[in-house]
Amino acid sequence: MTATTRGPEEVQDQEVRALLDERATRLRGRSDTTADETVLMVAEFPLGEERYAIPLASLRAALPLRLVTAVPLSLPHVIGVLRYQGQVLAALSLAALLGGHGWRQDPAVLLVVDRGDGELCALDCEAIPRPLSISAAAVESARTHAEGSVIEVLVPGSRQLIHLIDLPRLFAGATGVRNVG
């Protein structure tokens, strides 16, 4: 009887092939469920201990907060004004607009956003937001249960709760937030 032994290259090739086959099977299974799924791209950032987001399509710029000029005797949610691309914009406290949520650290960034009516304004933020994709189906499902300007969306794979801000609703309910210029 002769024993056939396999060389190290042959064993390694079989192990690599098995690993690649397993990965390919896993990827095929994933693509079946997510291939046709529509996503909403958002700009996600912290607000205190929670995660908030605005639609990425509404975000125009992220600027340093130091560009703001304070306005004495203004409404509590008005931080001041700033110049952006030749326009004078109102800089607003997002925490105050949302009902007094506190910041974990002092805001350092302004997000220039389209309010939903073609007007721009700036909202303060703790950090530069990061892009994130959320299932459009999850957003629509959460929107049916939302009553205010914030939609709580559970991100399916991460079990993370994102508070999606509906900017047109937010500014429809706020008073005194028109641009100055």
Secondary structure, 3 states (H helix, E strand, C coil): CCCCCCCHHHHHHHHHHHHHHHHHHHHHHHHHHHCCCCEEEEEEEEECCEEEEEEHHHEEEEEEHHHCEECCCCCCCEEEEEEECCEEEEEECHHHHCCCCCCCCCCCEEEEEECCCCCEEEEEECCCCEEEEEEHHHHHHHHCCCCCCEEEEEECCCCEEEEEECHHHHHHHCCCCCCCC
